[in-house]
Amino acid sequence: MNNKWIRKDDKVVILSGNDRGQTGVVLGRRKDRIVVQGVNVRKKHVRQQQKGKGEIVSIEMPIHISNVALCDDEDRPIRPKVAMNEDGSKELYYLKNNEKKVIRTIKKKRQ
C-alpha cells in the first residue's frame, strides 16, 4: 500500500504489530517513520533535575509507515487516489459506495 500521502493530523489505523486495529492521529513524521497518538507507548525513566524529582513517563515511539493506513470515519482502511482539478490543484480522495469522498486538496501546481 502506498503511504506517501500520510501527514501530520491524519487519522490512521494500525495494520500490523501489537497495536493492530487501533486508530489514532499522526503526531509527526520523519521519512519512513511516524508517531501515532496512543500507539506503541513505552515507559521512559526521566532523571532527577535540579528542581523536582525523577519520574517514569509514557511516550509514543515511532512505527514504520508501512504498518499504517489512512482510515475513514468508520475506522476502516482506505486506498487514497489523486485527481487533478480544473484549476490545476490536486485532490486526495477515496471511493465509498462508488461515491467520491475528498480527504484534502494538495498544493496547487506552479505556473
Biopython code that builds the backbone (N, CA, C, O; Angstrom):
import numpy as np
from Bio.PDB.StructureBuilder import StructureBuilder

atoms = [
    (1, "MET", "N", (0.839, -1.178, 0.000)),
    (1, "MET", "CA", (0.000, 0.000, 0.000)),
    (1, "MET", "C", (0.884, 1.241, 0.000)),
    (1, "MET", "O", (1.896, 1.291, 0.700)),
    (2, "ASN", "N", (0.502, 2.233, -0.780)),
    (2, "ASN", "CA", (1.305, 3.440, -0.907)),
    (2, "ASN", "C", (0.933, 4.423, 0.202)),
    (2, "ASN", "O", (-0.208, 4.881, 0.267)),
    (3, "ASN", "N", (1.878, 4.745, 1.065)),
    (3, "ASN", "CA", (1.596, 5.603, 2.213)),
    (3, "ASN", "C", (2.261, 6.961, 2.124)),
    (3, "ASN", "O", (2.456, 7.612, 3.150)),
    (4, "LYS", "N", (2.611, 7.404, 0.941)),
    (4, "LYS", "CA", (3.300, 8.689, 0.836)),
    (4, "LYS", "C", (2.383, 9.866, 1.112)),
    (4, "LYS", "O", (2.866, 10.988, 1.264)),
    (5, "TRP", "N", (1.068, 9.647, 1.182)),
    (5, "TRP", "CA", (0.129, 10.739, 1.409)),
    (5, "TRP", "C", (-0.170, 10.958, 2.880)),
    (5, "TRP", "O", (-0.921, 11.874, 3.215)),
    (6, "ILE", "N", (0.387, 10.155, 3.768)),
    (6, "ILE", "CA", (0.118, 10.315, 5.195)),
    (6, "ILE", "C", (0.890, 11.515, 5.727)),
    (6, "ILE", "O", (2.089, 11.655, 5.487)),
    (7, "ARG", "N", (0.181, 12.385, 6.457)),
    (7, "ARG", "CA", (0.761, 13.600, 7.022)),
    (7, "ARG", "C", (0.384, 13.740, 8.489)),
    (7, "ARG", "O", (-0.351, 12.923, 9.044)),
    (8, "LYS", "N", (0.906, 14.799, 9.103)),
    (8, "LYS", "CA", (0.553, 15.128, 10.477)),
    (8, "LYS", "C", (-0.942, 15.455, 10.529)),
    (8, "LYS", "O", (-1.487, 16.041, 9.593)),
    (9, "ASP", "N", (-1.591, 15.079, 11.616)),
    (9, "ASP", "CA", (-3.019, 15.303, 11.880)),
    (9, "ASP", "C", (-3.952, 14.423, 11.059)),
    (9, "ASP", "O", (-5.163, 14.638, 11.093)),
    (10, "ASP", "N", (-3.438, 13.437, 10.320)),
    (10, "ASP", "CA", (-4.291, 12.481, 9.618)),
    (10, "ASP", "C", (-4.705, 11.380, 10.583)),
    (10, "ASP", "O", (-3.973, 11.052, 11.517)),
    (11, "LYS", "N", (-5.871, 10.820, 10.354)),
    (11, "LYS", "CA", (-6.352, 9.699, 11.160)),
    (11, "LYS", "C", (-5.943, 8.411, 10.463)),
    (11, "LYS", "O", (-6.242, 8.213, 9.286)),
    (12, "VAL", "N", (-5.253, 7.530, 11.198)),
    (12, "VAL", "CA", (-4.746, 6.289, 10.615)),
    (12, "VAL", "C", (-5.171, 5.097, 11.454)),
    (12, "VAL", "O", (-5.503, 5.232, 12.631)),
    (13, "VAL", "N", (-5.154, 3.919, 10.823)),
    (13, "VAL", "CA", (-5.426, 2.660, 11.504)),
    (13, "VAL", "C", (-4.168, 1.807, 11.415)),
    (13, "VAL", "O", (-3.500, 1.798, 10.381)),
    (14, "ILE", "N", (-3.837, 1.091, 12.487)),
    (14, "ILE", "CA", (-2.641, 0.257, 12.533)),
    (14, "ILE", "C", (-2.970, -1.093, 11.896)),
    (14, "ILE", "O", (-3.957, -1.734, 12.259)),
    (15, "LEU", "N", (-2.131, -1.522, 10.939)),
    (15, "LEU", "CA", (-2.374, -2.751, 10.194)),
    (15, "LEU", "C", (-1.667, -3.966, 10.768)),
    (15, "LEU", "O", (-2.139, -5.091, 10.600)),
    (16, "SER", "N", (-0.538, -3.760, 11.446)),
    (16, "SER", "CA", (0.204, -4.902, 11.971)),
    (16, "SER", "C", (0.942, -4.515, 13.247)),
    (16, "SER", "O", (1.147, -3.336, 13.535)),
    (17, "GLY", "N", (1.331, -5.528, 13.997)),
    (17, "GLY", "CA", (2.056, -5.295, 15.241)),
    (17, "GLY", "C", (1.160, -5.515, 16.452)),
    (17, "GLY", "O", (0.024, -5.972, 16.320)),
    (18, "ASN", "N", (1.671, -5.192, 17.614)),
    (18, "ASN", "CA", (0.933, -5.389, 18.856)),
    (18, "ASN", "C", (-0.311, -4.515, 18.944)),
    (18, "ASN", "O", (-1.271, -4.887, 19.620)),
    (19, "ASP", "N", (-0.317, -3.366, 18.280)),
    (19, "ASP", "CA", (-1.430, -2.425, 18.356)),
    (19, "ASP", "C", (-2.362, -2.529, 17.151)),
    (19, "ASP", "O", (-3.067, -1.571, 16.835)),
    (20, "ARG", "N", (-2.374, -3.678, 16.475)),
    (20, "ARG", "CA", (-3.187, -3.857, 15.273)),
    (20, "ARG", "C", (-4.664, -3.569, 15.562)),
    (20, "ARG", "O", (-5.218, -4.022, 16.564)),
    (21, "GLY", "N", (-5.285, -2.805, 14.660)),
    (21, "GLY", "CA", (-6.697, -2.475, 14.795)),
    (21, "GLY", "C", (-6.968, -1.161, 15.490)),
    (21, "GLY", "O", (-8.074, -0.631, 15.383)),
    (22, "GLN", "N", (-5.989, -0.614, 16.202)),
    (22, "GLN", "CA", (-6.182, 0.657, 16.883)),
    (22, "GLN", "C", (-6.111, 1.809, 15.888)),
    (22, "GLN", "O", (-5.460, 1.709, 14.848)),
    (23, "THR", "N", (-6.784, 2.894, 16.218)),
    (23, "THR", "CA", (-6.718, 4.098, 15.389)),
    (23, "THR", "C", (-6.138, 5.235, 16.211)),
    (23, "THR", "O", (-6.200, 5.223, 17.441)),
    (24, "GLY", "N", (-5.582, 6.202, 15.531)),
    (24, "GLY", "CA", (-5.013, 7.357, 16.207)),
    (24, "GLY", "C", (-4.665, 8.443, 15.213)),
    (24, "GLY", "O", (-4.757, 8.251, 14.000)),
    (25, "VAL", "N", (-4.266, 9.578, 15.739)),
    (25, "VAL", "CA", (-3.903, 10.728, 14.928)),
    (25, "VAL", "C", (-2.384, 10.792, 14.830)),
    (25, "VAL", "O", (-1.678, 10.568, 15.814)),
    (26, "VAL", "N", (-1.889, 11.099, 13.638)),
    (26, "VAL", "CA", (-0.444, 11.194, 13.415)),
    (26, "VAL", "C", (0.068, 12.470, 14.084)),
    (26, "VAL", "O", (-0.408, 13.568, 13.795)),
    (27, "LEU", "N", (1.044, 12.310, 14.980)),
    (27, "LEU", "CA", (1.636, 13.452, 15.682)),
    (27, "LEU", "C", (2.834, 14.020, 14.941)),
    (27, "LEU", "O", (3.131, 15.208, 15.065)),
    (28, "GLY", "N", (3.531, 13.182, 14.167)),
    (28, "GLY", "CA", (4.695, 13.645, 13.425)),
    (28, "GLY", "C", (5.197, 12.581, 12.479)),
    (28, "GLY", "O", (4.869, 11.401, 12.606)),
    (29, "ARG", "N", (6.008, 13.027, 11.514)),
    (29, "ARG", "CA", (6.553, 12.106, 10.525)),
    (29, "ARG", "C", (7.985, 12.507, 10.203)),
    (29, "ARG", "O", (8.296, 13.686, 10.033)),
    (30, "ARG", "N", (8.850, 11.497, 10.123)),
    (30, "ARG", "CA", (10.230, 11.686, 9.668)),
    (30, "ARG", "C", (10.553, 10.562, 8.713)),
    (30, "ARG", "O", (10.678, 9.409, 9.126)),
    (31, "LYS", "N", (10.690, 10.883, 7.446)),
    (31, "LYS", "CA", (10.981, 9.934, 6.373)),
    (31, "LYS", "C", (9.987, 8.778, 6.381)),
    (31, "LYS", "O", (8.827, 8.966, 6.015)),
    (32, "ASP", "N", (10.421, 7.579, 6.793)),
    (32, "ASP", "CA", (9.542, 6.418, 6.724)),
    (32, "ASP", "C", (9.011, 5.984, 8.089)),
    (32, "ASP", "O", (8.536, 4.857, 8.234)),
    (33, "ARG", "N", (9.084, 6.855, 9.084)),
    (33, "ARG", "CA", (8.571, 6.525, 10.412)),
    (33, "ARG", "C", (7.607, 7.614, 10.873)),
    (33, "ARG", "O", (7.823, 8.797, 10.611)),
    (34, "ILE", "N", (6.544, 7.204, 11.561)),
    (34, "ILE", "CA", (5.571, 8.158, 12.075)),
    (34, "ILE", "C", (5.290, 7.865, 13.540)),
    (34, "ILE", "O", (5.491, 6.746, 14.011)),
    (35, "VAL", "N", (4.819, 8.887, 14.256)),
    (35, "VAL", "CA", (4.412, 8.753, 15.641)),
    (35, "VAL", "C", (2.899, 8.935, 15.674)),
    (35, "VAL", "O", (2.374, 9.950, 15.217)),
    (36, "VAL", "N", (2.202, 7.932, 16.223)),
    (36, "VAL", "CA", (0.747, 7.953, 16.287)),
    (36, "VAL", "C", (0.330, 8.066, 17.746)),
    (36, "VAL", "O", (0.878, 7.386, 18.614)),
    (37, "GLN", "N", (-0.644, 8.932, 18.008)),
    (37, "GLN", "CA", (-1.099, 9.187, 19.367)),
    (37, "GLN", "C", (-1.714, 7.928, 19.979)),
    (37, "GLN", "O", (-2.648, 7.354, 19.420)),
    (38, "GLY", "N", (-1.184, 7.500, 21.132)),
    (38, "GLY", "CA", (-1.712, 6.366, 21.866)),
    (38, "GLY", "C", (-1.289, 5.005, 21.355)),
    (38, "GLY", "O", (-1.804, 3.988, 21.821)),
    (39, "VAL", "N", (-0.357, 4.957, 20.402)),
    (39, "VAL", "CA", (0.079, 3.696, 19.805)),
    (39, "VAL", "C", (1.572, 3.518, 20.050)),
    (39, "VAL", "O", (2.333, 4.484, 19.982)),
    (40, "ASN", "N", (1.995, 2.285, 20.334)),
    (40, "ASN", "CA", (3.395, 1.951, 20.591)),
    (40, "ASN", "C", (3.947, 2.767, 21.764)),
    (40, "ASN", "O", (5.011, 3.378, 21.665)),
    (41, "VAL", "N", (3.210, 2.765, 22.863)),
    (41, "VAL", "CA", (3.574, 3.543, 24.055)),
    (41, "VAL", "C", (4.619, 2.775, 24.858)),
    (41, "VAL", "O", (4.453, 1.584, 25.120)),
    (42, "ARG", "N", (5.683, 3.451, 25.244)),
    (42, "ARG", "CA", (6.757, 2.872, 26.046)),
    (42, "ARG", "C", (6.999, 3.740, 27.283)),
    (42, "ARG", "O", (6.662, 4.923, 27.302)),
    (43, "LYS", "N", (7.582, 3.137, 28.300)),
    (43, "LYS", "CA", (7.920, 3.857, 29.530)),
    (43, "LYS", "C", (9.352, 4.360, 29.432)),
    (43, "LYS", "O", (10.236, 3.644, 28.961)),
    (44, "LYS", "N", (9.583, 5.596, 29.876)),
    (44, "LYS", "CA", (10.927, 6.157, 29.880)),
    (44, "LYS", "C", (11.204, 6.712, 31.278)),
    (44, "LYS", "O", (10.390, 7.442, 31.845)),
    (45, "HIS", "N", (12.353, 6.356, 31.812)),
    (45, "HIS", "CA", (12.752, 6.843, 33.126)),
    (45, "HIS", "C", (13.468, 8.171, 32.948)),
    (45, "HIS", "O", (14.502, 8.245, 32.285)),
    (46, "VAL", "N", (12.914, 9.217, 33.545)),
    (46, "VAL", "CA", (13.488, 10.557, 33.442)),
    (46, "VAL", "C", (14.306, 10.825, 34.693)),
    (46, "VAL", "O", (13.848, 10.605, 35.814)),
    (47, "ARG", "N", (15.516, 11.300, 34.483)),
    (47, "ARG", "CA", (16.445, 11.547, 35.587)),
    (47, "ARG", "C", (16.014, 12.767, 36.406)),
    (47, "ARG", "O", (15.347, 13.668, 35.899)),
    (48, "GLN", "N", (16.403, 12.774, 37.661)),
    (48, "GLN", "CA", (16.083, 13.893, 38.539)),
    (48, "GLN", "C", (16.811, 15.154, 38.074)),
    (48, "GLN", "O", (18.008, 15.119, 37.792)),
    (49, "GLN", "N", (16.092, 16.249, 37.998)),
    (49, "GLN", "CA", (16.666, 17.546, 37.639)),
    (49, "GLN", "C", (16.921, 18.345, 38.908)),
    (49, "GLN", "O", (16.652, 17.859, 40.006)),
    (50, "GLN", "N", (17.438, 19.565, 38.773)),
    (50, "GLN", "CA", (17.709, 20.377, 39.958)),
    (50, "GLN", "C", (16.417, 20.662, 40.713)),
    (50, "GLN", "O", (16.369, 20.591, 41.941)),
    (51, "LYS", "N", (15.367, 20.988, 39.951)),
    (51, "LYS", "CA", (14.055, 21.180, 40.579)),
    (51, "LYS", "C", (13.242, 19.918, 40.320)),
    (51, "LYS", "O", (13.312, 19.341, 39.235)),
    (52, "GLY", "N", (12.492, 19.501, 41.291)),
    (52, "GLY", "CA", (11.632, 18.339, 41.099)),
    (52, "GLY", "C", (12.364, 17.033, 41.319)),
    (52, "GLY", "O", (13.486, 16.998, 41.824)),
    (53, "LYS", "N", (11.689, 15.946, 40.922)),
    (53, "LYS", "CA", (12.272, 14.633, 41.138)),
    (53, "LYS", "C", (12.156, 13.798, 39.878)),
    (53, "LYS", "O", (11.463, 14.183, 38.936)),
    (54, "GLY", "N", (12.821, 12.671, 39.854)),
    (54, "GLY", "CA", (12.760, 11.773, 38.712)),
    (54, "GLY", "C", (11.412, 11.091, 38.626)),
    (54, "GLY", "O", (10.704, 10.960, 39.625)),
    (55, "GLU", "N", (11.062, 10.660, 37.433)),
    (55, "GLU", "CA", (9.771, 10.019, 37.253)),
    (55, "GLU", "C", (9.807, 9.079, 36.053)),
    (55, "GLU", "O", (10.778, 9.051, 35.297)),
    (56, "ILE", "N", (8.743, 8.319, 35.893)),
    (56, "ILE", "CA", (8.588, 7.439, 34.749)),
    (56, "ILE", "C", (7.519, 8.039, 33.848)),
    (56, "ILE", "O", (6.395, 8.274, 34.289)),
    (57, "VAL", "N", (7.864, 8.290, 32.581)),
    (57, "VAL", "CA", (6.975, 8.958, 31.645)),
    (57, "VAL", "C", (6.597, 7.993, 30.528)),
    (57, "VAL", "O", (7.444, 7.239, 30.049)),
    (58, "SER", "N", (5.348, 8.009, 30.114)),
    (58, "SER", "CA", (4.898, 7.205, 28.971)),
    (58, "SER", "C", (4.976, 8.062, 27.711)),
    (58, "SER", "O", (4.397, 9.147, 27.654)),
    (59, "ILE", "N", (5.696, 7.567, 26.695)),
    (59, "ILE", "CA", (5.811, 8.305, 25.438)),
    (59, "ILE", "C", (5.513, 7.373, 24.268)),
    (59, "ILE", "O", (5.715, 6.162, 24.352)),
    (60, "GLU", "N", (5.023, 7.966, 23.166)),
    (60, "GLU", "CA", (4.766, 7.203, 21.951)),
    (60, "GLU", "C", (6.054, 7.094, 21.154)),
    (60, "GLU", "O", (6.738, 8.092, 20.928)),
    (61, "MET", "N", (6.379, 5.893, 20.734)),
    (61, "MET", "CA", (7.568, 5.668, 19.928)),
    (61, "MET", "C", (7.165, 5.569, 18.462)),
    (61, "MET", "O", (6.026, 5.210, 18.161)),
    (62, "PRO", "N", (8.088, 5.883, 17.536)),
    (62, "PRO", "CA", (7.747, 5.828, 16.115)),
    (62, "PRO", "C", (7.553, 4.400, 15.618)),
    (62, "PRO", "O", (8.162, 3.460, 16.128)),
    (63, "ILE", "N", (6.690, 4.258, 14.611)),
    (63, "ILE", "CA", (6.480, 2.986, 13.934)),
    (63, "ILE", "C", (6.671, 3.191, 12.440)),
    (63, "ILE", "O", (6.598, 4.319, 11.953)),
    (64, "HIS", "N", (6.912, 2.123, 11.720)),
    (64, "HIS", "CA", (7.154, 2.228, 10.283)),
    (64, "HIS", "C", (5.858, 2.568, 9.562)),
    (64, "HIS", "O", (4.785, 2.090, 9.929)),
    (65, "ILE", "N", (5.970, 3.395, 8.539)),
    (65, "ILE", "CA", (4.798, 3.905, 7.836)),
    (65, "ILE", "C", (4.068, 2.816, 7.056)),
    (65, "ILE", "O", (2.894, 2.981, 6.724)),
    (66, "SER", "N", (4.743, 1.710, 6.758)),
    (66, "SER", "CA", (4.084, 0.627, 6.030)),
    (66, "SER", "C", (3.108, -0.139, 6.914)),
    (66, "SER", "O", (2.310, -0.926, 6.405)),
    (67, "ASN", "N", (3.156, 0.072, 8.221)),
    (67, "ASN", "CA", (2.272, -0.625, 9.144)),
    (67, "ASN", "C", (0.984, 0.136, 9.431)),
    (67, "ASN", "O", (0.192, -0.298, 10.268)),
    (68, "VAL", "N", (0.756, 1.263, 8.755)),
    (68, "VAL", "CA", (-0.458, 2.049, 8.965)),
    (68, "VAL", "C", (-1.115, 2.367, 7.630)),
    (68, "VAL", "O", (-0.486, 2.277, 6.575)),
    (69, "ALA", "N", (-2.391, 2.742, 7.689)),
    (69, "ALA", "CA", (-3.133, 3.170, 6.503)),
    (69, "ALA", "C", (-4.096, 4.267, 6.908)),
    (69, "ALA", "O", (-4.582, 4.290, 8.038)),
    (70, "LEU", "N", (-4.370, 5.178, 5.982)),
    (70, "LEU", "CA", (-5.385, 6.186, 6.230)),
    (70, "LEU", "C", (-6.721, 5.482, 6.452)),
    (70, "LEU", "O", (-6.966, 4.422, 5.876)),
    (71, "CYS", "N", (-7.586, 6.065, 7.285)),
    (71, "CYS", "CA", (-8.868, 5.415, 7.549)),
    (71, "CYS", "C", (-10.007, 6.412, 7.371)),
    (71, "CYS", "O", (-9.809, 7.626, 7.408)),
    (72, "ASP", "N", (-11.212, 5.861, 7.177)),
    (72, "ASP", "CA", (-12.399, 6.682, 7.008)),
    (72, "ASP", "C", (-13.037, 6.956, 8.369)),
    (72, "ASP", "O", (-12.429, 6.701, 9.408)),
    (73, "ASP", "N", (-14.270, 7.479, 8.358)),
    (73, "ASP", "CA", (-14.945, 7.817, 9.608)),
    (73, "ASP", "C", (-15.292, 6.591, 10.436)),
    (73, "ASP", "O", (-15.453, 6.692, 11.653)),
    (74, "GLU", "N", (-15.410, 5.439, 9.795)),
    (74, "GLU", "CA", (-15.768, 4.205, 10.490)),
    (74, "GLU", "C", (-14.537, 3.379, 10.858)),
    (74, "GLU", "O", (-14.663, 2.194, 11.167)),
    (75, "ASP", "N", (-13.359, 3.982, 10.830)),
    (75, "ASP", "CA", (-12.079, 3.370, 11.213)),
    (75, "ASP", "C", (-11.707, 2.168, 10.354)),
    (75, "ASP", "O", (-11.091, 1.223, 10.847)),
    (76, "ARG", "N", (-12.074, 2.193, 9.082)),
    (76, "ARG", "CA", (-11.664, 1.151, 8.149)),
    (76, "ARG", "C", (-10.599, 1.714, 7.218)),
    (76, "ARG", "O", (-10.695, 2.872, 6.811)),
    (77, "PRO", "N", (-9.576, 0.916, 6.867)),
    (77, "PRO", "CA", (-8.527, 1.423, 5.980)),
    (77, "PRO", "C", (-9.072, 1.764, 4.602)),
    (77, "PRO", "O", (-9.975, 1.103, 4.090)),
    (78, "ILE", "N", (-8.504, 2.810, 4.012)),
    (78, "ILE", "CA", (-8.925, 3.256, 2.684)),
    (78, "ILE", "C", (-7.732, 3.275, 1.742)),
    (78, "ILE", "O", (-6.581, 3.250, 2.180)),
    (79, "ARG", "N", (-8.015, 3.318, 0.445)),
    (79, "ARG", "CA", (-6.981, 3.453, -0.573)),
    (79, "ARG", "C", (-7.131, 4.832, -1.209)),
    (79, "ARG", "O", (-8.035, 5.047, -2.017)),
    (80, "PRO", "N", (-6.254, 5.765, -0.853)),
    (80, "PRO", "CA", (-6.399, 7.117, -1.399)),
    (80, "PRO", "C", (-6.009, 7.177, -2.879)),
    (80, "PRO", "O", (-5.129, 6.449, -3.339)),
    (81, "LYS", "N", (-6.686, 8.060, -3.605)),
    (81, "LYS", "CA", (-6.407, 8.287, -5.013)),
    (81, "LYS", "C", (-6.215, 9.783, -5.212)),
    (81, "LYS", "O", (-6.619, 10.586, -4.371)),
    (82, "VAL", "N", (-5.593, 10.157, -6.335)),
    (82, "VAL", "CA", (-5.315, 11.555, -6.621)),
    (82, "VAL", "C", (-5.965, 11.925, -7.943)),
    (82, "VAL", "O", (-5.911, 11.160, -8.906)),
    (83, "ALA", "N", (-6.582, 13.107, -7.986)),
    (83, "ALA", "CA", (-7.201, 13.610, -9.216)),
    (83, "ALA", "C", (-6.839, 15.082, -9.381)),
    (83, "ALA", "O", (-6.658, 15.806, -8.403)),
    (84, "MET", "N", (-6.736, 15.509, -10.637)),
    (84, "MET", "CA", (-6.463, 16.917, -10.949)),
    (84, "MET", "C", (-7.777, 17.667, -11.107)),
    (84, "MET", "O", (-8.718, 17.155, -11.714)),
    (85, "ASN", "N", (-7.844, 18.875, -10.563)),
    (85, "ASN", "CA", (-8.996, 19.747, -10.739)),
    (85, "ASN", "C", (-8.782, 20.634, -11.957)),
    (85, "ASN", "O", (-7.701, 20.654, -12.544)),
    (86, "GLU", "N", (-9.826, 21.365, -12.327)),
    (86, "GLU", "CA", (-9.724, 22.266, -13.473)),
    (86, "GLU", "C", (-8.758, 23.423, -13.212)),
    (86, "GLU", "O", (-8.126, 23.924, -14.142)),
    (87, "ASP", "N", (-8.640, 23.849, -11.949)),
    (87, "ASP", "CA", (-7.763, 24.973, -11.620)),
    (87, "ASP", "C", (-6.303, 24.559, -11.452)),
    (87, "ASP", "O", (-5.464, 25.403, -11.139)),
    (88, "GLY", "N", (-5.980, 23.283, -11.653)),
    (88, "GLY", "CA", (-4.595, 22.825, -11.592)),
    (88, "GLY", "C", (-4.168, 22.262, -10.253)),
    (88, "GLY", "O", (-3.026, 21.824, -10.112)),
    (89, "SER", "N", (-5.056, 22.259, -9.261)),
    (89, "SER", "CA", (-4.702, 21.704, -7.958)),
    (89, "SER", "C", (-5.044, 20.215, -7.928)),
    (89, "SER", "O", (-5.894, 19.743, -8.683)),
    (90, "LYS", "N", (-4.371, 19.493, -7.050)),
    (90, "LYS", "CA", (-4.624, 18.068, -6.902)),
    (90, "LYS", "C", (-5.547, 17.839, -5.707)),
    (90, "LYS", "O", (-5.561, 18.616, -4.752)),
    (91, "GLU", "N", (-6.314, 16.761, -5.785)),
    (91, "GLU", "CA", (-7.269, 16.436, -4.751)),
    (91, "GLU", "C", (-7.048, 14.991, -4.306)),
    (91, "GLU", "O", (-7.001, 14.086, -5.138)),
    (92, "LEU", "N", (-6.915, 14.775, -3.007)),
    (92, "LEU", "CA", (-6.754, 13.434, -2.459)),
    (92, "LEU", "C", (-8.135, 12.945, -2.031)),
    (92, "LEU", "O", (-8.811, 13.607, -1.243)),
    (93, "TYR", "N", (-8.557, 11.784, -2.550)),
    (93, "TYR", "CA", (-9.902, 11.286, -2.272)),
    (93, "TYR", "C", (-9.894, 9.772, -2.186)),
    (93, "TYR", "O", (-8.885, 9.130, -2.477)),
    (94, "TYR", "N", (-11.027, 9.202, -1.782)),
    (94, "TYR", "CA", (-11.235, 7.762, -1.812)),
    (94, "TYR", "C", (-12.679, 7.498, -2.228)),
    (94, "TYR", "O", (-13.533, 8.380, -2.138)),
    (95, "LEU", "N", (-12.938, 6.289, -2.679)),
    (95, "LEU", "CA", (-14.274, 5.920, -3.129)),
    (95, "LEU", "C", (-14.973, 5.090, -2.063)),
    (95, "LEU", "O", (-14.391, 4.160, -1.504)),
    (96, "LYS", "N", (-16.227, 5.435, -1.788)),
    (96, "LYS", "CA", (-17.046, 4.676, -0.847)),
    (96, "LYS", "C", (-18.424, 4.536, -1.469)),
    (96, "LYS", "O", (-19.126, 5.527, -1.671)),
    (97, "ASN", "N", (-18.810, 3.301, -1.774)),
    (97, "ASN", "CA", (-20.074, 3.009, -2.462)),
    (97, "ASN", "C", (-20.163, 3.773, -3.789)),
    (97, "ASN", "O", (-21.201, 4.345, -4.123)),
    (98, "ASN", "N", (-19.057, 3.770, -4.533)),
    (98, "ASN", "CA", (-18.947, 4.478, -5.817)),
    (98, "ASN", "C", (-19.206, 5.978, -5.680)),
    (98, "ASN", "O", (-19.621, 6.631, -6.637)),
    (99, "GLU", "N", (-18.963, 6.508, -4.508)),
    (99, "GLU", "CA", (-19.116, 7.933, -4.261)),
    (99, "GLU", "C", (-17.758, 8.505, -3.869)),
    (99, "GLU", "O", (-17.042, 7.918, -3.058)),
    (100, "LYS", "N", (-17.409, 9.644, -4.442)),
    (100, "LYS", "CA", (-16.101, 10.266, -4.210)),
    (100, "LYS", "C", (-16.121, 11.059, -2.901)),
    (100, "LYS", "O", (-16.923, 11.980, -2.748)),
    (101, "LYS", "N", (-15.236, 10.704, -1.952)),
    (101, "LYS", "CA", (-15.104, 11.413, -0.684)),
    (101, "LYS", "C", (-13.733, 12.084, -0.637)),
    (101, "LYS", "O", (-12.709, 11.404, -0.685)),
    (102, "VAL", "N", (-13.710, 13.399, -0.545)),
    (102, "VAL", "CA", (-12.458, 14.159, -0.573)),
    (102, "VAL", "C", (-11.844, 14.191, 0.818)),
    (102, "VAL", "O", (-12.513, 14.501, 1.804)),
    (103, "ILE", "N", (-10.537, 13.859, 0.877)),
    (103, "ILE", "CA", (-9.800, 13.921, 2.142)),
    (103, "ILE", "C", (-9.232, 15.327, 2.324)),
    (103, "ILE", "O", (-9.447, 15.968, 3.353)),
    (104, "ARG", "N", (-8.496, 15.800, 1.299)),
    (104, "ARG", "CA", (-7.932, 17.158, 1.321)),
    (104, "ARG", "C", (-7.438, 17.517, -0.065)),
    (104, "ARG", "O", (-7.306, 16.659, -0.937)),
    (105, "THR", "N", (-7.168, 18.797, -0.254)),
    (105, "THR", "CA", (-6.555, 19.240, -1.505)),
    (105, "THR", "C", (-5.056, 19.365, -1.296)),
    (105, "THR", "O", (-4.585, 19.775, -0.235)),
    (106, "ILE", "N", (-4.326, 19.001, -2.334)),
    (106, "ILE", "CA", (-2.877, 19.058, -2.295)),
    (106, "ILE", "C", (-2.459, 20.350, -2.979)),
    (106, "ILE", "O", (-3.237, 20.924, -3.742)),
    (107, "LYS", "N", (-1.251, 20.812, -2.720)),
    (107, "LYS", "CA", (-0.831, 22.125, -3.184)),
    (107, "LYS", "C", (-1.065, 22.329, -4.679)),
    (107, "LYS", "O", (-1.040, 21.392, -5.476)),
    (108, "LYS", "N", (-1.292, 23.586, -5.017)),
    (108, "LYS", "CA", (-1.608, 23.968, -6.383)),
    (108, "LYS", "C", (-0.357, 23.888, -7.258)),
    (108, "LYS", "O", (0.759, 24.123, -6.796)),
    (109, "LYS", "N", (-0.567, 23.559, -8.501)),
    (109, "LYS", "CA", (0.525, 23.427, -9.458)),
    (109, "LYS", "C", (1.132, 24.785, -9.757)),
    (109, "LYS", "O", (0.416, 25.777, -9.895)),
    (110, "ARG", "N", (2.467, 24.828, -9.859)),
    (110, "ARG", "CA", (3.162, 26.091, -10.152)),
    (110, "ARG", "C", (2.923, 26.521, -11.589)),
    (110, "ARG", "O", (2.766, 25.690, -12.483)),
    (111, "GLN", "N", (2.898, 27.823, -11.798)),
    (111, "GLN", "CA", (2.672, 28.375, -13.133)),
    (111, "GLN", "C", (3.974, 28.770, -13.786)),
    (111, "GLN", "O", (3.975, 29.255, -14.918)),
]
sb = StructureBuilder()
sb.init_structure("model")
sb.init_model(0)
sb.init_chain("A")
sb.init_seg("    ")
for serial, (resi, resn, name, xyz) in enumerate(atoms, 1):
    if name == "N":
        sb.init_residue(resn, " ", resi, " ")
    sb.init_atom(name, np.array(xyz, "f"), 0.0, 1.0, " ", f" {name:<3s}", serial, name[0])
structure = sb.get_structure()
